[in-house]
């Protein structure tokens, strides 16, 4: 009698060594007792399962229906999960009346039917997919198997698109290769294909629909007939089973997948056969892709655009980890060791320890953009299977990823496996990475860690867990795939950047403090910044710029072989603002910087005063006599010699003007890197706006940030205050004349001695909802004044060159004295230390996306703490809201019953 041969991998339930996991992942990563218990239990289950195999007649792995028990999750349970605090529980139970609200979500089946065609009518003819040849049988211990399947069968909370309208007119950062630009027509198609999915509403009993809308909640609607219709064959317990006799996968009818995630069997094959025959593709059908021929360059561009559009539509990842709690549980279950019977014969039994499927493909038989049939090919075809890495906390193996292509010549979108609710994120069919690893990378970045270091540490940890070693080439490939995949994951994450607005200051801080990080830079060795050779507008399109950055990284994921950006038009680089804090016009004047402008002797303040009084006009400089020019030079304290010619006198004046116009420069760390970033924060350290500098910081950059803000702050604190104020006076004299007249951003006339002043409008005032200010008014909504100041907290860098520096000192205003201590403490704070970490990027898109993400994450963490403090003080019947200026407040809500009672009382009073 031959002994059965068994093959198994070591059971690795050891956690990924990443310290920055959140609550949703702590159970799977950081409980040693649980790990030990899981290991011993797994070993016991393994021995029992082998004994059962040897003593029982194989029956195809069928499980009795009576073993399964349906679990119904109540609305209360879902609500409890949804209101779990994010980042320390700070958003618990808060209904925020935001401009961009969550919307309800319909099923993926309905979304397919609602899709709009791309030039080809919806077809009922589909191509049937062949099942995978290898069909393993799961023989887990019943408890573990049931739990894992229950997770899969629970209703999946799907995110909504908070910013549905993403302008997609690409302003390309380099001289584009063929087909790099998105046409207006294609942009309009993106709008046409805006996602129609809805988010499951939270049940808030007793509130009127109008009140629910104001509080940001979806109004409950009765389910449609389409939503009530179950998929798959019914069983006595509302479940169906994979039709593959050797597979044990069980699903709920309401959530029947098209493709079995365990063995790859086509569960939708029967439906496909009922709806129509396979489409015969031949050269005689001009509107349908000929799959025997390679794509032309124009077809590849159509495919690129359509595929990117498809990914934006179907890949909408919730930002809050609590919304993915079930997915993290599923990942943990699948990472736990399981016994799988992969080969049974009369003499041998082969057993492998694994859990994740070896085959992944899109379950769709029709295009999710245009409803046309999809083609699924074999090796070396237009849409064939590919070898792909599967990467989880303790799994590193090669699996198969199948691609499908739309046959509509006007679409040609590639359909890959994209179901994030299975716990995996697809990176170009070359890497399938579990979502918990991507969230772990985000948590490391939130702590200030270099993303590449975080990615490298995770790969090293996985190799330790799996006891597998990668070759240097494989290590580099996986590192690049995971890094690119992470940034695409962030760009496909649904988030509202208004969530980072300070809850105390709202969109109108009274004081904003300038910060800089000259060591947060982009290396120039792999990228060339170009500058326009002709005069062009300083206005930049913020939406286009950030959309281009997002599209670039998503394209790197959809088509990993595409060439990254190597040339970049520096004049299109846009700053980052929360949308509600961004002005109607956003500018970037870096192209106008004069890198040769050097400090020259003279009083810039006096020169600006001559310009303000129109005593000296730059355009008339050639018409002034030598005597007049000498008078101007004397008033501006510019030295001159009696022998100087008129041209020399003019040059001396122009040199001072040029220096004032550019302002004091901050030295770059290296000529081989960009100039770092500047950003402005409110006193609570929430970012109000950021600018990423190419040529080195000077006063222009601060003026750009201020002019691009929706509301210029009453007080702007910067260590180069005199230089910034004078630059603003030269760059936008009409605006500054309204903000400070001839005071040049000072508290008083800079031509007079410094004097202490009182600015009562800067005092903390009682909360008021009266914010009636015209949208484009210079008057500030809080101070109700047009007055603005540019100040510093101590002596300026160039105080010995500028005698008016003392006029900008914050200590001259008694109402600003409390801010001095707050500003001084910012530099030593944890948040500031994270933002000030030195980091060098070699990829331009990753650099800009990293800085935007850091601004958002560090700011929102502060805002979440503010919300939590208010929530703790709320009384029953009160909710936290945002007012018109986006400040946090508390509102009383009335139920329909209370309002009806009030109405009846009012009616009774009227009748009496």
KANORKA-V829165 format. One record per backbone hydrogen bond with DSSP energy under -1.0 kcal/mol. NH is the residue of the N-H (numbers start at 1). CO is the residue of the C=O. E is the energy in kcal/mol with one decimal. If there is no record, write none. Layout:
nh->{NH NH}
co->{CO CO}
e->{E E}
This chain:
nh->{7 18 25 26 29 30 35 36 37 38 39 40 41 42 43 44 45 46 47 48 49 50 51 52 53 54 55 56 67 68 78 79 80 81 82 83 84 90 94 98 105 111 112 113 114 123 137 139 145 146 147 148 149 150 151 152 153 166 170 180 187 188 189 190 191 192 193 194 199 207 212 213 214 215 216 217 228 231 238 240 242 247 251 253 255 256 260 264 267 267 268 269 272 273 274 275 276 285 288 289 293 300 301 302 303 304 305 306 307 308 309 310 311 312 313 314 315 317 323 324 325 328 329 330 331 332 333 334 335 336 340 341 342 343 345 350 352 354 360 367 371 374 375 377 381 386 388 389 390 391 392 397 399 400 401 402 404 405 406 407 409 411 412 415 420 422 423 425 427 430 432 433 434 435 437 439 440 441 442 443 444 445 446 448 449 454 455 456 457 458 459 460 461 462 463 464 465 466 467 468 475 476 477 478 479 480 481 482 483 484 485 486 487 488 489 490 491 492 494 499 500 501 506 507 508 512 513 514 515 517 520 521 521 523 524 528 530 540 545 546 547 548 549 550 551 552 553 554 555 556 557 558 559 562 568 570 570 572 573 576 581 582 583 588 592 593 597 603 607 608 609 610 611 612 613 615 616 620 621 623 629 630 631 632 633 634 635 636 637 638 644 649 650 651 652 653 654 655 656 657 658 659 660 661 662 663 666 673 674 675 677 678 679 680 681 682 685 688 689 690 691 693 700 701 703 704 705 706 707 708 710 715 716 717 718 724 725 726 727 728 729 730 731 732 736 737 738 739 740 743 746 747 752 757 762 763 771 773 777 780 784 788 789 790 791 792 799 801 802 805 807 808 809 810 812 813 814 816 817 820 822 823 824 825 829 833 834 835 836 837 839 841 847 848 849 850 851 852 853 854 855 856 857 858 859 860 861 863 864 865 866 867 868 869 870 871 872 874 878 879 881 883 886 888 889 891 893 896 899 900 901 902 903 904 905 906 907 908 909 910 911 912}
co->{351 16 22 22 25 26 31 32 33 34 35 36 37 38 39 40 41 42 43 44 45 46 47 48 49 50 51 52 64 65 74 75 76 77 78 79 81 86 91 96 198 107 108 109 110 371 341 339 141 142 143 144 145 146 147 148 149 164 168 177 183 184 185 186 187 188 189 191 103 204 208 209 210 211 213 212 224 253 235 251 249 244 240 238 252 253 265 260 258 265 258 266 268 269 270 271 272 282 285 407 290 296 297 298 299 300 301 302 303 304 305 306 307 308 309 310 311 492 320 321 322 324 325 326 327 328 329 330 331 332 352 137 350 350 348 343 340 338 400 372 367 365 405 383 378 401 399 430 397 432 395 390 388 358 386 360 415 375 413 373 287 408 408 404 418 419 420 433 431 427 389 425 391 423 434 435 436 437 438 439 440 441 442 445 444 450 451 452 453 454 455 456 457 458 459 460 461 462 463 463 471 472 473 474 475 476 477 478 479 480 481 482 483 484 485 486 487 488 317 496 497 498 502 885 505 715 681 717 679 677 517 519 839 841 672 566 568 586 541 542 543 544 545 546 547 548 549 550 551 552 553 554 555 559 528 530 568 569 570 690 578 579 708 538 589 590 594 636 603 604 605 606 607 608 609 610 610 617 618 620 625 626 627 628 629 630 631 632 634 633 641 645 646 647 648 649 650 651 652 653 654 655 656 657 658 659 697 670 522 693 517 691 515 689 513 686 682 680 680 576 678 676 662 698 699 700 701 702 703 704 581 510 789 512 791 720 721 722 723 724 725 726 727 728 732 733 735 735 736 740 743 807 749 812 759 760 769 771 774 785 780 739 714 745 716 808 796 798 798 802 804 805 806 792 809 810 757 813 814 817 818 819 820 821 826 829 830 831 832 834 519 521 843 844 845 846 847 848 849 850 851 852 853 854 855 856 857 859 860 861 862 863 864 865 866 867 868 871 875 891 889 887 883 503 881 879 877 206 895 896 897 898 899 900 901 902 903 904 905 906 907 908}
e->{-1.2 -2.2 -1.9 -1.2 -1.2 -2.7 -2.1 -2.5 -2.5 -2.8 -2.3 -2.3 -2.6 -2.5 -2.1 -2.2 -2.8 -2.3 -2.1 -2.3 -2.7 -2.2 -2.1 -2.3 -2.1 -2.1 -1.6 -1.1 -1.5 -1.6 -1.8 -2.9 -2.3 -1.9 -2.7 -2.0 -1.3 -1.1 -1.3 -1.9 -7.2 -2.0 -2.0 -1.5 -1.9 -1.3 -2.8 -1.7 -2.2 -3.0 -2.2 -2.2 -2.4 -2.5 -1.8 -1.4 -1.9 -1.2 -1.1 -1.8 -2.1 -2.3 -1.7 -1.9 -1.6 -2.1 -2.0 -1.7 -1.5 -1.2 -2.5 -2.1 -2.0 -1.8 -1.4 -3.2 -1.8 -1.8 -1.8 -3.0 -2.7 -2.1 -2.7 -2.0 -1.2 -1.1 -2.9 -2.0 -1.8 -1.1 -1.4 -1.2 -2.4 -2.4 -1.7 -2.1 -1.5 -1.7 -1.4 -2.5 -1.6 -2.5 -1.8 -2.1 -2.7 -2.4 -2.5 -2.6 -2.7 -2.2 -2.1 -2.5 -2.5 -2.0 -1.5 -2.8 -2.4 -2.4 -1.3 -1.5 -1.1 -2.4 -2.1 -2.3 -2.6 -2.3 -2.3 -2.8 -2.2 -1.2 -2.5 -2.7 -1.6 -1.0 -2.1 -2.5 -2.4 -1.3 -2.3 -3.7 -1.7 -1.8 -3.1 -2.8 -1.4 -2.3 -2.7 -2.2 -3.3 -3.2 -2.5 -1.8 -3.6 -2.5 -2.9 -3.2 -2.1 -2.1 -2.0 -2.2 -1.3 -2.2 -1.4 -3.3 -1.2 -1.5 -2.0 -2.5 -3.4 -2.0 -3.2 -2.3 -2.2 -2.1 -1.2 -2.4 -1.8 -2.0 -1.9 -2.2 -1.9 -2.4 -2.4 -2.3 -2.0 -2.3 -2.6 -2.4 -2.5 -1.9 -2.2 -2.2 -2.3 -2.5 -2.2 -2.0 -2.4 -2.6 -1.1 -1.2 -2.8 -2.2 -2.5 -2.9 -2.3 -2.3 -2.6 -2.8 -2.2 -2.7 -2.7 -2.1 -1.7 -1.9 -2.5 -2.1 -1.9 -1.7 -2.6 -2.1 -1.0 -1.7 -1.8 -2.5 -1.4 -2.3 -3.3 -3.2 -3.1 -2.5 -1.1 -1.0 -2.1 -3.4 -2.5 -2.7 -3.2 -2.7 -2.2 -2.3 -2.2 -2.3 -2.1 -2.3 -2.9 -2.2 -1.6 -2.3 -2.5 -1.7 -1.1 -2.7 -3.2 -2.5 -2.7 -2.4 -1.0 -1.7 -1.1 -2.2 -2.7 -1.1 -3.4 -2.5 -1.9 -1.7 -1.4 -3.8 -1.7 -2.4 -2.0 -2.0 -1.9 -2.8 -2.3 -1.7 -1.6 -1.4 -1.6 -1.6 -2.4 -2.5 -1.9 -2.3 -2.5 -2.3 -2.4 -1.7 -1.5 -3.1 -2.1 -2.2 -2.6 -2.5 -2.0 -1.8 -2.7 -2.5 -1.6 -2.3 -2.9 -2.0 -2.6 -2.7 -1.7 -3.0 -3.0 -1.2 -1.5 -1.2 -1.6 -2.3 -2.4 -2.4 -2.4 -1.9 -2.6 -3.4 -1.0 -2.3 -3.0 -2.6 -1.0 -1.3 -2.0 -2.8 -1.9 -2.3 -3.0 -1.9 -2.1 -1.6 -2.3 -2.9 -2.7 -2.3 -2.6 -2.4 -2.2 -2.3 -2.1 -1.7 -2.8 -2.9 -2.3 -1.9 -1.2 -1.4 -2.9 -2.4 -1.8 -1.4 -1.8 -2.7 -2.3 -1.5 -1.3 -1.5 -1.8 -2.6 -2.0 -1.7 -2.2 -2.3 -2.6 -2.0 -1.4 -1.5 -1.6 -1.6 -1.4 -1.7 -1.3 -2.6 -1.7 -1.6 -1.2 -1.3 -1.1 -1.1 -1.1 -3.0 -2.1 -1.6 -1.6 -2.0 -1.9 -2.1 -1.8 -1.2 -2.0 -2.2 -2.0 -2.1 -2.5 -2.4 -1.9 -2.1 -2.4 -2.7 -2.3 -2.0 -3.1 -2.3 -1.4 -3.0 -1.7 -2.2 -2.8 -1.4 -1.9 -2.5 -2.4 -2.1 -1.7 -2.8 -2.1 -1.3 -1.9 -2.5 -2.8 -2.3 -2.2 -3.4 -2.3 -2.9 -2.5 -3.4 -2.2 -2.5 -2.3 -2.3 -2.5 -2.5 -2.4 -2.5 -2.8 -2.5 -2.4 -2.3 -2.4 -2.3}
